[in-house]
Amino acid sequence: MKLFLTKNPKKHKTDPHYKQAKRENYRARSAYKLLEINKRFNLFKRAFYILDLGSTPGSWLQVARKIAEENLEKYNDGYYHRDHFKILGIDVKAISPIEDVKTLRMDFTLPEFRDEIWNYFGKKVDIILSDASIKKSGIQFSDDINQIKLCYKVLEIVDLFLKIKGSLVIKAFQGSDFNKFFSDMKKEFKYVKSYKPKSSRKDSNEIYLVGIKKLW
Ligand SMILES: C[S@@+](CC[C@H](N)C(=O)[O-])C[C@H]1O[C@@H](n2cnc3c(N)ncnc32)[C@H](O)[C@@H]1O
């Protein structure tokens, strides 16, 4: 299976997460970021309806699918439970098919996407994931601002489609406007935590914000 690489292929070949992803059939090493985040915050507890924004090549979708499938067995009790899962992934780039996962090639900031979400799930979702990244220009100041702008677009989708008590994982860049975004997220969730997974490169200013228990 082809594993997706970024700029420096040499660096990847010696990277333990790259090798692990190859061994475990994940499409990208980013899978381990989500697995680490979930281990730390247990976000996928009773998650059956999952929306993933910025999905290509699809390793977060692979992780989400695996956990959602396990949840069908694990939470087969009298509490909140479903007998099926639904996962929707979207990216402007193509996503190779994943069994039982719906994917769309589309810009998620477009209003038409909202109809797609509603038509597919028919109700609000349990968890929203966004590993979406802007295309970096190399000018860090504007890249940081543009990433946070994208995060606000994600928050609009969260407002409309995440159920009360649902969770969000979102990638931000630590830079201009980060603190404001962090405070705005706190208005939406009971708890907001920032987390840098060990599998996230130390030389990158990416950080994940985790929103737990959506308020309204
Ligand atoms: C880091 S990659 C995601 C990796 C993915 N989580 C995985 O594990 O395979 C970020 C993705 O966000 C996508 N993206 C950024 N802005 C987007 C937008 N407005 N609509 C759809 N996709 C977007 C990019 O095309 C890119 O593929």
The ligand as an SDF file (V2000), in Angstrom:
LIG
                    3D

 27 29  0  0  0  0  0  0  0  0999 V2000
   -3.3540   16.6610    6.8700 C   0  0  0  0  0  0  0  0  0  0  0  0
   -4.4730   16.2680    5.5700 S   0  0  0  0  0  0  0  0  0  0  0  0
   -5.5860   15.1840    6.3690 C   0  0  0  0  0  0  0  0  0  0  0  0
   -5.0110   13.8350    6.6950 C   0  0  0  0  0  0  0  0  0  0  0  0
   -6.0630   12.8570    7.1660 C   0  0  0  0  0  0  0  0  0  0  0  0
   -6.5770   13.2220    8.4840 N   0  0  0  0  0  0  0  0  0  0  0  0
   -5.5350   11.4480    7.2570 C   0  0  0  0  0  0  0  0  0  0  0  0
   -5.3190   10.9770    8.3650 O   0  0  0  0  0  0  0  0  0  0  0  0
   -5.3600   10.7960    6.2230 O   0  0  0  0  0  0  0  0  0  0  0  0
   -5.4020   17.7330    5.4440 C   0  0  0  0  0  0  0  0  0  0  0  0
   -6.4340   17.7230    4.3320 C   0  0  0  0  0  0  0  0  0  0  0  0
   -7.3290   18.8290    4.4800 O   0  0  0  0  0  0  0  0  0  0  0  0
   -7.8660   19.0770    3.2010 C   0  0  0  0  0  0  0  0  0  0  0  0
   -8.6130   20.3480    3.1740 N   0  0  0  0  0  0  0  0  0  0  0  0
   -8.1830   21.5670    3.5600 C   0  0  0  0  0  0  0  0  0  0  0  0
   -9.1400   22.4940    3.3920 N   0  0  0  0  0  0  0  0  0  0  0  0
  -10.2260   21.8370    2.9100 C   0  0  0  0  0  0  0  0  0  0  0  0
  -11.5460   22.2590    2.5420 C   0  0  0  0  0  0  0  0  0  0  0  0
  -11.9360   23.5310    2.6450 N   0  0  0  0  0  0  0  0  0  0  0  0
  -12.4150   21.3360    2.0740 N   0  0  0  0  0  0  0  0  0  0  0  0
  -12.0280   20.0250    1.9700 C   0  0  0  0  0  0  0  0  0  0  0  0
  -10.7880   19.5840    2.3040 N   0  0  0  0  0  0  0  0  0  0  0  0
   -9.8990   20.4680    2.7740 C   0  0  0  0  0  0  0  0  0  0  0  0
   -6.6350   19.0390    2.3080 C   0  0  0  0  0  0  0  0  0  0  0  0
   -6.9860   18.8390    0.9720 O   0  0  0  0  0  0  0  0  0  0  0  0
   -5.8440   17.8760    2.9220 C   0  0  0  0  0  0  0  0  0  0  0  0
   -6.0470   16.6910    2.1970 O   0  0  0  0  0  0  0  0  0  0  0  0
  1  2  1  0
  2  3  1  0
  2 10  1  0
  3  4  1  0
  4  5  1  0
  5  6  1  0
  5  7  1  0
  7  8  2  0
  7  9  1  0
 10 11  1  0
 11 12  1  0
 11 26  1  0
 12 13  1  0
 13 14  1  0
 13 24  1  0
 14 15  1  0
 14 23  1  0
 15 16  2  0
 16 17  1  0
 17 18  1  0
 17 23  2  0
 18 19  1  0
 18 20  2  0
 20 21  1  0
 21 22  2  0
 22 23  1  0
 24 25  1  0
 24 26  1  0
 26 27  1  0
M  CHG  2   2   1   9  -1
M  END
$$$$
